[in-house]
Amino acid sequence: MSAMAESEVSSLRRLPAVAAVLATAEAALLQQRHGRVPTTQAIRQAIDEAREALRAGASVAPSAMELAQRARSLLEAHAAGLRPLFNLTGTVLHTNLGRAVLAEAAIDAAVAAMRHAVALEYDLDGGGRGERDDHLRALLRDLTGAEDATVVNNNAAAVLLCLNTFALGREVVVSRGELIEIGGAFRMPDIMARAGVRMVEVGTTNRTHAADYRDAINPDTGLVLKVHTSNYRIQGFTAEVGATELAALADAAGVPLLNDLGSGSLVDLSGYGLAREPTVRQAVAEGARLVTFSGDKLLGGPQAGFIVGDRALIAQINRNPLKRALRVDKLRLAAIEATLNLYRDPDRLAERLPTLRWLSRRKVEIAAQARRLQPAVAEQLGDAFVVEVGDCSSQVGSGALPLDTLASAALLIRPHGSQRELERLGAALRALPRPIIGRVADGALHLDLRCLDEAEESLFLSALGQLDMDGLAAGTP
Ligand SMILES: *Cc1c(COP(=O)(O)O)cnc(C)c1O
């Protein structure tokens, strides 16, 4: 054996054993907090990592205490993958950050449904079996003007279920201009194929006429589909057939029209200073026999997909065995019911529903908040960064109102040194126990404060206070 290999072996031998690490005070605490088995596992992993590092050329093996500390990081990282964070990206309905944040009433309702038995499928009047949908039916009828309603896992499921119920093995007519892809591999043509229907595209990308639909509809047509192109706009030389005309055309042919609204709002957003988005009530009034929309986009509730429309059609949907596979659980039903209930009191809706509260916040208010927080943030970040208050644009997100940005204000953080420092700061903020997520643009980290409620400001500052500035300086966030 060469001298080199011998020294490598001896340094490997100097790695503490699992028992030695378990005997440290730190490991005793970890066992109390996380349990014996997970702690032992984390220590083994820490030792494995250290062994790899030695093989790769590290000269000093970590001590038992250092290994225990590493085990703690591993355990903490495991402990809460879905832990709360501060969404300061400026995108209110951020799909990757869980879309809508729920209203307190919805949270309370979900918690109660977790903790206690509930009349999920039980008729409290008669004492017999009830239906899961009964809880929402009356509310949705009230809020949309539709005859009947049902709810499934998400809007993708709602569309899938409608296609499969009315056009399995048959044709669905849709405009080429509406064959959307939204994020997460939801492509209309793929959903059609999986629903077992044959897609019949009509018109061209930019122009589709009534005659195109009329020519395509035949006795084998199960459904006419209209898709709200929620995440893009086709502009210029364009033509589309409006929902009212299309509904009349489909009715004349004896085929139901499904209008997939995507986001679908239950209130007119122009009343809150936002761009107009078609409301569900409007889509129902225009004559579509079925309308589908999401629970966690503009509606501001939990993930869900709503189908509202003709009673006979909803009954047919409810008989489809797929409905059972796509249904929602009691937690979400409770949260949906509470969210919808808020819409019955429009005067206080924007106050109670975080999505609407944040979307309708005015820039002057956000700028004032930014000025209020700026000194504390600047002090925390120290000399390496400049913190200023600046303008920015927020987005609705989730593909809703794609061209509509909202004037907002942000803390703009710029490094004195290189961009590398900004990257390190971003990583350190993401590594916090309650991570802070911003957006990098034009060489600055933007913390858009639109989604930071005043009541959360002190939590935000104390989260920031946990930043490891020494680690940052040393380049090891
Ligand atoms: C978002 C969207 C969907 C999918 O809704 P999820 O609730 O995310 O499943 C379907 N159609 C349109 C037009 C959409 O915008």
The ligand as an SDF file (V2000), in Angstrom:
LIG
                    3D

 15 15  0  0  0  0  0  0  0  0999 V2000
  -56.4900   26.4150  -15.6230 C   0  0  0  0  0  0  0  0  0  0  0  0
  -57.3360   25.8880  -16.7130 C   0  0  0  0  0  0  0  0  0  0  0  0
  -57.7300   24.5450  -16.7390 C   0  0  0  0  0  0  0  0  0  0  0  0
  -57.2850   23.5660  -15.6860 C   0  0  0  0  0  0  0  0  0  0  0  0
  -57.7500   23.9140  -14.4360 O   0  0  0  0  0  0  0  0  0  0  0  0
  -57.0950   23.2360  -13.1230 P   0  0  0  0  0  0  0  0  0  0  0  0
  -58.0360   23.6410  -12.0410 O   0  0  0  0  0  0  0  0  0  0  0  0
  -55.7390   23.8030  -12.9970 O   0  0  0  0  0  0  0  0  0  0  0  0
  -57.0850   21.7720  -13.3580 O   0  0  0  0  0  0  0  0  0  0  0  0
  -58.5250   24.1260  -17.7710 C   0  0  0  0  0  0  0  0  0  0  0  0
  -58.9240   24.9890  -18.7390 N   0  0  0  0  0  0  0  0  0  0  0  0
  -58.5670   26.2820  -18.7510 C   0  0  0  0  0  0  0  0  0  0  0  0
  -59.0540   27.1630  -19.8420 C   0  0  0  0  0  0  0  0  0  0  0  0
  -57.7500   26.7830  -17.7430 C   0  0  0  0  0  0  0  0  0  0  0  0
  -57.3850   28.0580  -17.7440 O   0  0  0  0  0  0  0  0  0  0  0  0
  1  2  1  0
  2  3  1  0
  2 14  2  0
  3  4  1  0
  3 10  2  0
  4  5  1  0
  5  6  1  0
  6  7  2  0
  6  8  1  0
  6  9  1  0
 10 11  1  0
 11 12  2  0
 12 13  1  0
 12 14  1  0
 14 15  1  0
M  END
$$$$
